[in-house]
Amino acid sequence: MTRYPTMPKGSAADEIRCEVVFDPMERAEIERAIDAVCAELGLDAILDERRSRIARGIKSTWRDGRRLPLNLVNAGLDAVGA
């Protein structure tokens, strides 16, 4: 995994880039997990608080090294109490 510099606080980063900038392949995997959880819960693709919580849960799990798709999906579901 390639680590890039952290984003400055207060920047206009999107929901995937929060504290650590992920490479494109990592980003794609994280986005797939976020989309899978949102689809399972019937959430639209628009950003709202639930989608943001799902993204934070998945990113946290990714950073912890638990990167299997099932771990990511479980983290996203846990983040919204589903």
N, C-alpha and C positions, 0 to 999 in steps of 0.2 A: 504494500500500500504506500502510495506517495502522499506525504503530508505537505500541504501548502500553508503559507502564513495565515494566521487567523484574520478574520475580517475586523476592521475597526468597529468599535461599539457605536451604535447609532447610524450605521450605514444603511443604505436601502437594499439590504440583502433579501433574497427571496426566501421562501419557507424552508428550502433544503440547506442553504448556507446560513448557519447561525453563528457558531463559534469556530468551527473547523471547515475549511473549504475542501470538498471532496473532489477527486478526479472524475472525469466524465463517466467512466464505467461504474464507479461507486454510486455516483448520483443517479444513474439509470436504475440500478438495483433498488436503491432507496425509494425512488419515485414509483417503481412498480409495486413495492410493498405498501406504500401509502395509498396508491390507487386501488389495490386489492382490498385493503381494509375499508376504504370509503365505499367501494362498490358493495361489499358485504353488508355494510350498515345502511346502504341506500342514500349516501350523501352525494351531493353534486360535486363537480370538479371545482366549484368556486371556493375561494378561501373563506373560511369562517373559523370560529374558535375551536370547534371540534376537530376540524382538519388540522389546525395548527397543533393541537394537543397530540393528535395521532403522529404527526411529523416529528415532534419533539421526542415522543416515546421511542419511535423507530430509530431516530438518529442517536439517541442515548444508548440503545442496545447495540447499534452498529459500532459506536466508539468503544463499548465495553468488550468488543470482540465476538459477540454472539451474532454471527452474520448468516446463519441458515435462514431461509425464507420463513420457516415456521416460527422461529424465534422472533423475527421482525414483525410478522403478522400478530403474534401473541402480544408483543409489546405495544403495538398500535391499538389493539382491542383493549388491553389493560389501561391504556392512557385515558380512555373515555368510559371506563367502567362497563364495558360490554362483555 
